[in-house]
Amino acid sequence: MIRLSLLLFACLLALPSAVAQSPNLLVMIGDDMGVDSIGCYQRGTNPPPTPNLDALAANGIRFTRATACPTCSPTRACIQTGRYPFRTGVGFALGAGAQGLQASEVILPEVLAGSGYGLAMVGKWHLGNAQGAATPNLAGWPHYVGNLQGVLPSYTSWQKVTNGTTALETAYATTETVDEALAWLAGRPEPWCLMVCFNAAHTPLHEPPAGLHTYNLGGLNPNTTPVPFFKAMVQSMDSEIGRLLTGIGGATLANTNVVFVGDNGTTSQTTRAPFIPGHGKGTLYQGGVEVPLLVQGPAVVRPGRVSDALVDGVDLFVTMSALCGVDARATVPANVPLDGMDLRPLLADTATLVRSFSYTEQFGSTAGDGQAIAASRYKLIRFDAGTMELYDLPADPFEQNDLLAGTLSASAAAALVDLQVQLAMLRGEALATAFGTACTGLPATLAPMTGAPTPGDPHLVRATTTVAGVVAAFGALGFSNDEVAGQPLPLSLATYGAPGCELWVSLDAFVGITLGPTAALWNEVIPNSGVLLGLPFYQQVLLAAPGVNIAGVLVSNALACVIGP
């Protein structure tokens, strides 16, 4: 009997640890508020008081390089699906009656459906209403309460949808969102996953109820002095976040991973110095896409940390699934590409990065459509209108000096090529772009003749030179422009008897090519295989010209290529 009692006692002691292995998940999304709108980021001048969000940062991890899309809907689609906008088709803020997410998209609650988690979403949807008021439920959320559209006509008079039923709501929207969240949580067994999507601080700008903020807005007009009203709305949202966290309760909150993220940058009318108004919401500049991301909870090791790792909105889908014990990649159909990365190694402090580049885009707007891709230092913006801009973010965080307007440094030139290649690989585009230089004083220009490489088609490039006496030509093909034989590229050929010449590609293949009277022609037929789509490679031509230097060799510039459709 004593042994049996001891066994039962041991089992009871084991129960708390079993519960702790299934933490709850609370995800909160703020609207139209960039990093300049929250005190803990210390980025904007005189931000509104946000003690509860600041506490999340102090007790968790604050990400300083989180990237969203320039407007609401695309970011929300990224978070729900783990897929970039060019895959979901949601590239700009959706208007009333828009189709929104396709029914075929697998969203977060569908991935978590068999996990044992209670699932609910409250607040702003803004991902279309193709199936009427029940769209969020039919998309996968078993419980949804909030508003479907992107803009409330008034924060105290709006249409609230409750699991497919619509009714006029006159309660203050920010408060009502928290009320609905707490109502769903009341008596809810753990574990649960709750997504709370605030309308604040999106327009219409207004004076929130007294008690939620400390601003004196008497006599002011939000149309002429918008910033104080915006700050009051942010502070009010923070106050309600405090009420929500308090309402969850200490013991439950201790077993809850809490995520707060912004959906895009601050608007031009409410952004504050040193951020540039013309670079705010709706643009691909940092002011439009750099957002707060805070995580607190049992998944965070060594709380109080700050991470400068690159993070994209799509990463939250994979991470949220993993925090609930589900492998998103194993759940989403294998033929559906996922772009998100699991952030848990960053939370656990076992890694300093999980992705090498960050990506965002915009399409379907009236202006400014394009893509932006950034690595640790440089950021490339490629506008659909046909222009590009390149920025050195550590030196120029507000993107005022386009490096492409001047002469590129060696590091900037290399970054430009790498970012173009990454962009083409991600989007499945064909690419052929020149980079590097020919021998100093011995020009040899390499250029594509048939455009970018595609499967089943000839890929013809031509090297021309004004140097006389060329007797042979060779093609150097590489699958890297980083190193060759353990040495970093570009590699100076001076020690090999060719001063002023550099090798720009790894030598994975070296072939003789046709030498004509005016040019060397290199014709490679790309195998007709879809497996090759997205494959990058690099080309450079070497010309044998006795007497030009000790080696009797001059080299062309190089080409960076990606096989595309």
C-alpha positions as CSV (number, residue, x, y, z in Angstrom):
1,M,0.0,0.0,0.0
2,I,2.8,2.4,0.8
3,R,4.5,1.7,-2.5
4,L,1.3,2.3,-4.3
5,S,0.8,5.6,-2.5
6,L,4.3,6.7,-3.4
7,L,3.7,5.8,-7.0
8,L,0.5,7.8,-7.2
9,F,2.3,10.7,-5.5
10,A,5.1,10.6,-8.1
11,C,2.5,10.7,-10.9
12,L,0.8,13.7,-9.4
13,L,4.2,15.5,-9.2
14,A,4.7,14.7,-12.9
15,L,1.5,16.4,-14.0
16,P,2.6,20.0,-13.8
17,S,5.6,19.3,-16.0
18,A,3.4,17.6,-18.6
19,V,1.1,20.7,-18.7
20,A,4.1,23.0,-19.0
21,Q,5.1,21.1,-22.2
22,S,2.0,22.4,-23.9
23,P,2.1,26.2,-23.4
24,N,-0.6,28.5,-24.6
25,L,-0.1,30.9,-27.4
26,L,-1.3,34.6,-27.5
27,V,-0.5,36.5,-30.7
28,M,-1.4,40.2,-30.8
29,I,-1.1,42.4,-33.9
30,G,-1.0,46.2,-33.8
31,D,-2.2,48.2,-36.8
32,D,-0.1,50.9,-38.5
33,M,2.5,51.3,-35.8
34,G,6.2,50.9,-36.7
35,V,9.1,50.8,-34.3
36,D,8.9,54.6,-33.8
37,S,5.6,54.1,-32.0
38,I,6.8,52.0,-29.0
39,G,9.0,53.2,-26.2
40,C,11.2,50.2,-25.8
41,Y,12.6,50.6,-29.4
42,Q,13.8,54.1,-28.6
43,R,13.7,55.0,-32.3
44,G,11.1,57.7,-32.7
45,T,11.0,61.1,-31.0
46,N,8.8,61.2,-27.9
47,P,6.8,58.0,-28.4
48,P,3.6,57.4,-26.6
49,P,3.7,55.6,-23.2
50,T,3.6,51.8,-23.8
51,P,4.5,50.3,-20.4
52,N,2.9,46.9,-21.1
53,L,4.6,46.4,-24.4
54,D,7.9,47.7,-22.9
55,A,7.4,45.0,-20.2
56,L,7.0,42.3,-22.8
57,A,10.4,43.4,-24.2
58,A,12.0,43.5,-20.8
59,N,10.7,40.0,-19.9
60,G,11.2,38.5,-23.3
61,I,13.1,39.2,-26.5
62,R,12.9,42.3,-28.7
63,F,13.7,41.9,-32.4
64,T,15.1,44.9,-34.1
65,R,15.1,43.7,-37.8
66,A,11.6,42.3,-38.2
67,T,10.1,43.0,-41.6
68,A,6.5,43.2,-42.7
69,C,4.7,44.1,-45.9
70,P,4.0,47.8,-46.6
71,T,0.3,47.5,-45.9
72,C,-2.1,45.5,-43.7
73,S,-3.6,42.6,-45.7
74,P,-0.4,41.2,-47.2
75,T,1.3,41.0,-43.8
76,R,-1.8,39.3,-42.3
77,A,-1.8,36.8,-45.1
78,C,1.9,36.1,-44.5
79,I,1.3,35.5,-40.8
80,Q,-1.7,33.2,-41.5
81,T,-0.1,31.1,-44.3
82,G,3.7,31.4,-44.0
83,R,3.8,32.4,-47.7
84,Y,5.0,35.5,-49.4
85,P,2.5,37.7,-51.2
86,F,3.5,36.6,-54.7
87,R,2.3,33.1,-53.7
88,T,-1.0,34.1,-52.0
89,G,-1.9,36.8,-54.4
90,V,-2.6,39.3,-51.6
91,G,-0.2,42.2,-52.4
92,F,-1.9,45.3,-51.1
93,A,-4.6,46.4,-48.6
94,L,-7.8,44.7,-49.6
95,G,-10.9,46.8,-50.3
96,A,-14.5,46.0,-49.4
97,G,-15.8,42.9,-51.2
98,A,-12.3,41.7,-52.2
99,Q,-11.7,38.0,-52.7
100,G,-8.8,37.9,-50.3
101,L,-7.1,34.7,-49.4
102,Q,-8.0,31.8,-51.7
103,A,-9.9,28.9,-50.0
104,S,-7.1,26.6,-51.0
105,E,-4.6,28.4,-48.7
106,V,-3.8,26.4,-45.5
107,I,-3.9,28.8,-42.6
108,L,-2.8,28.6,-39.0
109,P,-5.9,27.1,-37.4
110,E,-6.1,24.4,-40.0
111,V,-2.5,23.4,-39.2
112,L,-3.3,23.3,-35.5
113,A,-6.7,21.6,-35.9
114,G,-5.6,18.3,-34.6
115,S,-3.2,19.6,-31.9
116,G,-5.6,19.6,-29.0
117,Y,-5.4,23.4,-28.8
118,G,-8.5,25.6,-28.4
119,L,-8.4,28.1,-31.3
120,A,-9.9,31.6,-31.6
121,M,-9.3,34.9,-33.4
122,V,-10.7,38.2,-32.3
123,G,-10.4,41.6,-33.9
124,K,-9.5,42.8,-37.4
125,W,-9.6,40.2,-40.2
126,H,-8.9,42.2,-43.4
127,L,-8.3,39.2,-45.6
128,G,-11.4,39.3,-47.7
129,N,-15.0,38.3,-47.3
130,A,-15.6,36.2,-50.4
131,Q,-17.8,33.9,-48.4
132,G,-19.7,36.5,-46.5
133,A,-19.6,37.1,-42.8
134,A,-18.6,33.5,-42.1
135,T,-15.4,33.9,-44.1
136,P,-12.9,33.6,-41.2
137,N,-14.8,30.5,-39.8
138,L,-14.9,28.9,-43.3
139,A,-11.2,29.7,-43.7
140,G,-10.4,27.7,-40.6
141,W,-11.0,29.6,-37.4
142,P,-13.6,27.7,-35.3
143,H,-14.3,30.9,-33.3
144,Y,-14.1,34.4,-34.7
145,V,-15.4,37.7,-33.4
146,G,-14.4,41.1,-34.9
147,N,-14.6,43.2,-38.0
148,L,-13.9,42.0,-41.5
149,Q,-12.9,45.2,-43.2
150,G,-9.6,47.1,-43.0
151,V,-11.1,50.4,-41.8
152,L,-13.7,51.0,-39.1
153,P,-16.2,53.8,-40.0
154,S,-16.0,54.7,-36.3
155,Y,-14.4,53.1,-33.3
156,T,-17.7,53.4,-31.5
157,S,-20.1,52.4,-34.3
158,W,-19.1,49.5,-36.4
159,Q,-20.3,46.1,-37.7
160,K,-19.2,43.3,-35.4
161,V,-19.2,39.7,-36.8
162,T,-19.7,36.9,-34.3
163,N,-19.1,33.5,-36.0
164,G,-20.9,34.6,-39.2
165,T,-23.6,36.8,-37.6
166,T,-23.3,40.6,-38.1
167,A,-24.6,43.3,-35.7
168,L,-24.0,46.9,-34.9
169,E,-21.5,47.4,-32.1
170,T,-21.2,50.7,-30.2
171,A,-18.6,49.7,-27.7
172,Y,-15.1,51.1,-28.2
173,A,-13.4,48.8,-30.6
174,T,-10.1,48.4,-28.8
175,T,-11.9,47.7,-25.5
176,E,-14.4,45.3,-27.2
177,T,-11.6,43.3,-28.8
178,V,-10.1,42.6,-25.3
179,D,-13.5,42.0,-23.8
180,E,-14.2,39.3,-26.5
181,A,-10.7,37.8,-25.9
182,L,-11.3,37.5,-22.2
183,A,-14.8,36.2,-22.7
184,W,-13.5,33.4,-24.9
185,L,-10.7,32.6,-22.4
186,A,-13.0,32.5,-19.4
187,G,-13.0,28.9,-18.2
188,R,-11.1,27.8,-21.2
189,P,-9.1,24.6,-20.7
190,E,-5.4,24.8,-21.6
191,P,-3.7,24.7,-24.0
192,W,-5.2,27.4,-26.2
193,C,-4.1,29.6,-29.1
194,L,-5.6,33.0,-29.3
195,M,-5.0,35.7,-32.0
196,V,-5.9,39.2,-31.0
197,C,-5.8,41.7,-33.9
198,F,-6.3,45.3,-32.8
199,N,-7.7,48.0,-35.1
200,A,-5.6,50.6,-33.3
201,A,-3.9,52.7,-34.3
202,H,-5.4,52.7,-37.8
203,T,-7.5,55.6,-38.9
204,P,-10.0,57.1,-38.2
205,L,-7.9,59.0,-35.7
206,H,-10.0,60.0,-32.6
207,E,-10.0,60.6,-28.9
208,P,-10.2,57.3,-27.0
209,P,-12.3,56.9,-23.8
210,A,-10.9,58.7,-20.7
211,G,-8.9,56.4,-18.5
212,L,-7.1,54.6,-21.3
213,H,-4.7,57.4,-22.1
214,T,-3.1,60.5,-20.6
215,Y,-3.3,63.0,-23.5
216,N,-5.1,66.3,-23.3
217,L,-6.8,66.5,-26.7
218,G,-9.3,69.2,-25.9
219,G,-9.7,71.7,-28.7
220,L,-7.5,69.7,-31.1
221,N,-8.6,68.3,-34.5
222,P,-7.2,65.0,-35.6
223,N,-7.3,66.2,-39.2
224,T,-4.9,69.0,-38.5
225,T,-2.9,67.7,-35.5
226,P,-3.0,63.9,-36.0
227,V,0.0,62.9,-33.9
228,P,-1.5,63.4,-30.4
229,F,-4.6,61.4,-31.3
230,F,-2.4,58.6,-32.8
231,K,-0.4,58.5,-29.6
232,A,-3.5,58.4,-27.5
233,M,-4.8,55.5,-29.5
234,V,-1.5,53.6,-29.1
235,Q,-1.4,54.2,-25.4
236,S,-5.1,53.1,-25.1
237,M,-4.2,49.9,-26.9
238,D,-1.3,49.3,-24.6
239,S,-3.6,49.9,-21.6
240,E,-6.0,47.3,-22.9
241,I,-3.1,44.9,-23.6
242,G,-2.3,45.3,-19.9
243,R,-5.9,44.4,-19.0
244,L,-5.8,41.4,-21.2
245,L,-2.6,40.1,-19.7
246,T,-3.8,40.7,-16.2
247,G,-7.1,39.0,-17.0
248,I,-5.3,35.9,-18.2
249,G,-3.8,35.6,-14.7
250,G,-0.3,35.0,-13.4
251,A,-0.2,31.2,-13.5
252,T,-1.7,30.9,-16.9
253,L,0.4,33.7,-18.3
254,A,3.5,32.0,-17.0
255,N,2.6,29.1,-19.3
256,T,1.8,31.3,-22.3
257,N,4.1,32.4,-25.1
258,V,3.1,35.9,-26.0
259,V,3.9,37.5,-29.4
260,F,3.3,41.1,-30.3
261,V,3.9,42.3,-33.9
262,G,3.0,45.3,-36.1
263,D,1.4,44.8,-39.5
264,N,3.3,47.6,-41.2
265,G,5.1,50.8,-40.5
266,T,3.6,54.0,-39.2
267,T,1.7,56.2,-41.6
268,S,3.3,59.3,-43.2
269,Q,1.0,61.6,-41.2
270,T,1.8,60.2,-37.9
271,T,5.5,59.0,-38.2
272,R,8.0,61.0,-36.1
273,A,11.6,62.1,-36.6
274,P,14.1,60.8,-37.5
275,F,11.8,58.7,-39.7
276,I,10.9,60.3,-43.0
277,P,7.2,60.8,-43.7
278,G,7.5,59.9,-47.4
279,H,9.1,56.5,-46.4
280,G,6.2,55.3,-44.2
281,K,3.3,52.9,-44.6
282,G,2.7,51.9,-48.2
283,T,6.3,52.1,-49.2
284,L,9.1,49.5,-49.4
285,Y,11.4,51.7,-47.4
286,Q,12.3,50.8,-43.8
287,G,9.7,53.2,-42.4
288,G,7.0,51.2,-44.2
289,V,8.2,47.7,-43.4
290,E,10.2,47.8,-40.2
291,V,7.9,46.7,-37.4
292,P,8.0,45.8,-33.7
293,L,8.2,42.2,-32.8
294,L,8.3,41.2,-29.1
295,V,8.1,37.6,-27.7
296,Q,7.7,36.6,-24.0
297,G,7.1,33.3,-22.5
298,P,8.5,29.9,-21.6
299,A,10.1,29.5,-25.1
300,V,12.4,32.5,-24.4
301,V,15.7,31.7,-22.8
302,R,17.5,34.5,-21.0
303,P,14.7,37.1,-21.2
304,G,15.6,40.7,-21.7
305,R,17.6,40.0,-24.8
306,V,17.7,42.1,-28.0
307,S,18.1,40.3,-31.4
308,D,19.2,41.8,-34.7
309,A,18.4,38.6,-36.6
310,L,16.5,39.1,-39.8
311,V,12.9,38.1,-39.3
312,D,10.0,38.1,-41.8
313,G,6.3,38.0,-41.2
314,V,6.1,34.5,-42.8
315,D,8.3,33.2,-40.0
316,L,5.6,33.6,-37.5
317,F,3.4,31.0,-39.1
318,V,6.1,28.3,-38.9
319,T,7.1,29.4,-35.4
320,M,3.6,29.6,-34.0
321,S,2.8,26.1,-35.3
322,A,6.0,24.8,-33.7
323,L,5.3,26.5,-30.4
324,C,2.1,24.5,-30.4
325,G,3.9,21.3,-31.1
326,V,3.1,21.1,-34.8
327,D,5.5,20.9,-37.7
328,A,3.9,23.2,-40.3
329,R,6.0,21.7,-43.2
330,A,4.8,18.2,-42.4
331,T,1.2,19.5,-42.2
332,V,0.9,21.8,-45.2
333,P,0.8,19.8,-48.5
334,A,4.2,19.1,-49.9
335,N,3.5,20.8,-53.2
336,V,2.7,24.1,-51.4
337,P,5.9,26.2,-50.9
338,L,6.4,27.6,-47.4
339,D,8.7,30.6,-47.0
340,G,8.8,30.9,-43.2
341,M,11.6,29.9,-40.9
342,D,11.3,28.5,-37.3
343,L,12.4,31.3,-34.9
344,R,12.6,29.0,-31.9
345,P,16.5,28.8,-32.0
346,L,16.5,32.6,-31.6
347,L,14.1,32.4,-28.7
348,A,16.1,29.6,-27.1
349,D,19.4,31.5,-27.6
350,T,20.9,28.6,-29.5
351,A,21.4,30.6,-32.8
352,T,21.9,34.2,-33.8
353,L,20.2,33.9,-37.2
354,V,17.8,31.6,-39.0
355,R,17.7,33.3,-42.4
356,S,20.3,35.0,-44.6
357,F,18.0,37.5,-46.2
358,S,14.7,39.3,-45.6
359,Y,12.1,39.9,-48.2
360,T,9.0,42.0,-48.7
361,E,6.9,43.2,-51.6
362,Q,3.9,45.2,-52.7
363,F,1.7,44.9,-55.8
364,G,-1.7,46.1,-56.8
365,S,-1.3,49.7,-55.5
366,T,-1.3,52.9,-57.5
367,A,2.4,53.5,-57.0
368,G,5.5,52.1,-55.4
369,D,5.0,48.5,-56.3
370,G,8.0,46.3,-56.3
371,Q,10.1,44.0,-54.1
372,A,12.7,44.6,-51.4
373,I,15.4,42.2,-50.3
374,A,18.0,42.8,-47.6
375,A,20.9,40.9,-46.1
376,S,22.7,41.9,-42.9
377,R,24.1,45.1,-44.4
378,Y,22.7,46.0,-47.8
379,K,19.1,46.3,-49.0
380,L,17.9,46.3,-52.7
381,I,14.6,47.8,-53.8
382,R,13.5,46.8,-57.2
383,F,10.5,48.8,-58.4
384,D,8.1,47.4,-61.0
385,A,8.5,50.6,-62.9
386,G,11.9,49.4,-63.8
387,T,14.3,51.2,-61.4
388,M,16.4,49.9,-58.5
389,E,17.8,51.4,-55.4
390,L,20.5,50.1,-53.1
391,Y,21.1,51.1,-49.5
392,D,23.7,50.5,-46.8
393,L,21.4,50.2,-43.8
394,P,23.8,50.4,-40.9
395,A,25.3,53.6,-42.4
396,D,22.0,54.9,-43.8
397,P,19.1,53.5,-41.8
398,F,16.6,55.9,-43.2
399,E,17.6,55.3,-46.8
400,Q,18.5,58.7,-48.0
401,N,21.6,57.8,-50.0
402,D,20.9,55.5,-53.0
403,L,24.2,53.8,-53.7
404,L,23.2,53.1,-57.3
405,A,23.3,56.9,-57.9
406,G,27.1,56.8,-57.6
407,T,30.1,54.5,-57.9
408,L,29.7,51.3,-55.9
409,S,32.3,50.1,-53.5
410,A,33.5,46.6,-53.9
411,S,31.4,45.3,-51.1
412,A,28.3,47.1,-52.4
413,A,28.8,45.8,-55.9
414,A,29.1,42.2,-54.6
415,A,26.0,42.7,-52.5
416,L,24.0,43.9,-55.4
417,V,24.8,40.8,-57.4
418,D,24.0,38.5,-54.4
419,L,20.7,40.2,-53.7
420,Q,19.7,40.0,-57.4
421,V,20.5,36.3,-57.5
422,Q,18.6,35.7,-54.2
423,L,15.6,37.6,-55.5
424,A,15.5,35.7,-58.8
425,M,15.9,32.3,-56.9
426,L,13.1,33.1,-54.5
427,R,10.6,34.3,-57.1
428,G,11.5,31.7,-59.7
429,E,12.7,34.3,-62.2
430,A,15.4,34.0,-64.9
431,L,18.4,36.2,-64.5
432,A,21.5,37.2,-66.4
433,T,23.3,40.2,-65.0
434,A,26.9,41.4,-65.4
435,F,29.2,42.0,-62.5
436,G,32.9,42.3,-61.8
437,T,35.5,43.9,-64.0
438,A,37.8,42.8,-66.8
439,C,41.6,43.2,-66.6
440,T,42.7,46.8,-66.0
441,G,43.6,48.4,-69.3
442,L,42.7,45.3,-71.2
443,P,39.0,45.5,-71.9
444,A,37.0,42.3,-72.4
445,T,33.3,42.7,-72.1
446,L,31.0,39.7,-71.5
447,A,27.3,40.0,-72.2
448,P,24.4,37.7,-72.8
449,M,23.1,37.3,-76.3
450,T,19.9,35.3,-75.7
451,G,18.7,36.9,-72.4
452,A,18.5,34.9,-69.2
453,P,18.8,31.1,-69.2
454,T,15.7,28.9,-69.5
455,P,15.4,25.1,-69.6
456,G,15.6,23.6,-73.1
457,D,17.0,26.7,-74.7
458,P,20.5,27.8,-75.8
459,H,22.2,30.2,-73.5
460,L,24.6,32.2,-75.7
461,V,27.0,34.8,-74.3
462,R,29.6,36.8,-76.1
463,A,33.0,38.2,-75.0
464,T,34.4,41.1,-77.1
465,T,37.7,42.9,-76.8
466,T,39.8,45.5,-78.6
467,V,43.0,43.7,-77.7
468,A,44.7,42.2,-80.8
469,G,46.3,38.8,-81.0
470,V,43.7,36.7,-79.2
471,V,44.3,33.1,-80.2
472,A,42.0,31.0,-78.0
473,A,39.0,31.5,-75.7
474,F,37.9,29.5,-72.7
475,G,34.8,29.6,-70.5
476,A,34.9,29.4,-66.7
477,L,31.7,28.1,-65.2
478,G,31.1,28.2,-61.5
479,F,28.3,27.6,-59.1
480,S,29.7,30.1,-56.6
481,N,31.1,33.6,-56.6
482,D,32.2,33.3,-53.0
483,E,35.3,31.2,-53.2
484,V,37.5,29.0,-55.4
485,A,39.8,26.3,-54.0
486,G,39.3,27.7,-50.5
487,Q,40.3,31.2,-51.5
488,P,37.8,34.1,-51.4
489,L,36.6,35.6,-54.7
490,P,37.5,37.8,-56.5
491,L,40.9,36.3,-56.7
492,S,43.8,38.4,-58.0
493,L,45.7,36.8,-60.9
494,A,48.7,38.9,-60.4
495,T,50.7,36.1,-58.8
496,Y,49.9,34.0,-61.8
497,G,51.4,36.5,-64.2
498,A,48.2,38.5,-65.0
499,P,48.4,41.8,-63.0
500,G,45.2,43.8,-62.9
501,C,43.1,40.7,-63.7
502,E,40.7,39.0,-61.3
503,L,38.9,35.7,-61.2
504,W,35.2,36.2,-60.2
505,V,33.7,32.7,-60.4
506,S,34.5,29.3,-58.9
507,L,36.1,27.0,-61.5
508,D,33.6,24.1,-61.4
509,A,33.9,23.6,-65.2
510,F,36.4,25.0,-67.8
511,V,35.6,24.6,-71.5
512,G,36.9,25.7,-74.8
513,I,34.6,28.1,-76.6
514,T,34.3,29.4,-80.2
515,L,36.6,32.2,-81.1
516,G,35.4,34.3,-84.0
517,P,37.0,37.3,-85.8
518,T,35.4,39.9,-83.5
519,A,34.2,37.9,-80.5
520,A,34.3,34.7,-78.5
521,L,31.0,32.9,-78.4
522,W,30.0,30.6,-75.6
523,N,26.8,28.6,-76.3
524,E,25.5,26.3,-73.5
525,V,22.1,24.6,-74.1
526,I,20.3,24.4,-70.8
527,P,18.9,20.9,-70.2
528,N,15.1,20.8,-70.5
529,S,14.4,19.9,-66.9
530,G,12.2,21.7,-64.4
531,V,14.6,20.5,-61.7
532,L,17.0,23.2,-62.8
533,L,14.6,26.0,-62.2
534,G,16.1,28.4,-59.6
535,L,19.7,27.1,-60.1
536,P,22.3,29.9,-60.0
537,F,25.6,29.8,-61.9
538,Y,28.3,32.2,-62.8
539,Q,30.3,32.7,-66.1
540,Q,33.6,34.4,-67.0
541,V,35.6,34.2,-70.2
542,L,39.4,33.9,-70.4
543,L,41.2,34.9,-73.6
544,A,44.7,33.7,-74.6
545,A,46.6,36.6,-76.0
546,P,50.4,36.0,-76.0
547,G,52.3,39.1,-75.0
548,V,49.6,41.0,-73.1
549,N,51.2,39.9,-69.8
550,I,53.5,37.2,-68.5
551,A,50.6,34.7,-68.5
552,G,49.4,35.8,-71.9
553,V,45.9,35.8,-70.6
554,L,43.2,38.4,-70.1
555,V,39.8,37.9,-68.5
556,S,36.4,39.4,-69.0
557,N,33.9,40.6,-66.5
558,A,31.5,38.0,-65.2
559,L,27.8,37.1,-65.5
560,A,25.5,36.0,-62.6
561,C,22.7,33.8,-63.9
562,V,19.7,32.0,-62.5
563,I,17.7,29.5,-64.6
564,G,14.1,30.6,-64.8
565,P,10.9,29.8,-66.7
